[in-house]
Amino acid sequence: MLFSTIALAIYTISINKKINDKIDESKLSKETEVTDELKPTTDMSTEEPEEDDEDFGEFEEITGSLTQDLNFRSGPGYEYETIGTIPRGTEVSGYIDKSGWLKIEYNGQTGYIGPQYVE
């Protein structure tokens, strides 16, 4: 009886090891697949591009007042440096460029704001 119990325990341990190895292989291959899918295909650095390197173009002109205090940015995107804050109610006028941001002049500086905050 003791011999059969030991044999059954050894058999169970070996089966469990095989199952665990297969699970680990499955997890590893799934992690590799996800990792490969999430690899960036473009440069994801936080460095600001030179404005001369990009042609943002200009489209629709918008004029109105700001619905809230707003960050005034050096370029058309959240990754660009905030160069100031424009108070709510300030009248602004500018052009929406192809990036979707509103290019304006404020206090002698050219910068960008989100057009959704102009009414």
Summary of the structure (lengths in Angstrom):
residues: 119
radius of gyration: 29.4
end to end distance: 86.5
largest distance: 93.5
contacts: 267
relative contact order: 0.15
helix: 36%
strand: 27%
